[in-house]
Amino acid sequence: MNDTDRIDDSAADQLNELRDSIDNIDAAVVHMLAERFKCTQRVGRLKADHHLPPADPAREARQITRLRQLAESAKLDPAFAEKLLNFVIAEVIRHHETIANGSMTGEND
C-alpha cells in the first residue's frame, strides 16, 4: 500500500502534483550540477596548464560565505548549504587533481 492509497482523491492529486514538481526540480538540479562540473573541469585544465594547485582555499572560503548568505536569504539552512558546497568542492578538487595528473581529458564535455 502506498501513500496515495490511504488518502482521498483530492489529497492524492495534490500529492502527485507536488511529487511531479519535486521530480522536475531534481532533474534541474542534476543538469545544473552537470553544467557546473563542465565549468570546473575547464578550470582544472587551466590550472594544470599553468601549474596552479588544484585547491584554492581562499576562494573556497569566499564561496562558502557567499552560499551561506544566499541560503539565509532563501530561507534554507545555511549549515546544509555549506555541507552541500563542501561536498561539491571536494569532488571538484578530486577532478582537478585527476586532470593535473593527466588522467582526465575533455572527452566527456
Contacts in CASP RR format, 6 or more apart in sequence:
PFRMAT RR
TARGET T0000
AUTHOR 0000-0000-0000
METHOD contacts of the structure
MODEL  1
MNDTDRIDDSAADQLNELRDSIDNIDAAVVHMLAERFKCTQRVGRLKADH
HLPPADPAREARQITRLRQLAESAKLDPAFAEKLLNFVIAEVIRHHETIA
NGSMTGEND
3 15 0 8 1.000
4 12 0 8 1.000
4 15 0 8 1.000
4 16 0 8 1.000
7 15 0 8 1.000
33 88 0 8 1.000
36 88 0 8 1.000
37 91 0 8 1.000
37 92 0 8 1.000
37 95 0 8 1.000
38 109 0 8 1.000
40 92 0 8 1.000
40 95 0 8 1.000
40 96 0 8 1.000
41 95 0 8 1.000
41 99 0 8 1.000
41 104 0 8 1.000
41 106 0 8 1.000
41 108 0 8 1.000
41 109 0 8 1.000
43 92 0 8 1.000
43 96 0 8 1.000
44 54 0 8 1.000
44 95 0 8 1.000
44 96 0 8 1.000
44 99 0 8 1.000
44 100 0 8 1.000
45 99 0 8 1.000
45 106 0 8 1.000
46 52 0 8 1.000
47 53 0 8 1.000
47 54 0 8 1.000
47 96 0 8 1.000
47 99 0 8 1.000
47 100 0 8 1.000
48 96 0 8 1.000
48 99 0 8 1.000
48 100 0 8 1.000
48 102 0 8 1.000
54 93 0 8 1.000
54 96 0 8 1.000
54 97 0 8 1.000
54 99 0 8 1.000
54 100 0 8 1.000
55 93 0 8 1.000
55 96 0 8 1.000
60 89 0 8 1.000
63 85 0 8 1.000
63 89 0 8 1.000
64 82 0 8 1.000
64 85 0 8 1.000
64 86 0 8 1.000
67 78 0 8 1.000
67 81 0 8 1.000
67 82 0 8 1.000
67 85 0 8 1.000
68 78 0 8 1.000
68 81 0 8 1.000
68 82 0 8 1.000
69 78 0 8 1.000
70 81 0 8 1.000
71 77 0 8 1.000
71 78 0 8 1.000
71 80 0 8 1.000
71 81 0 8 1.000
71 82 0 8 1.000
72 78 0 8 1.000
95 104 0 8 1.000
98 104 0 8 1.000
END
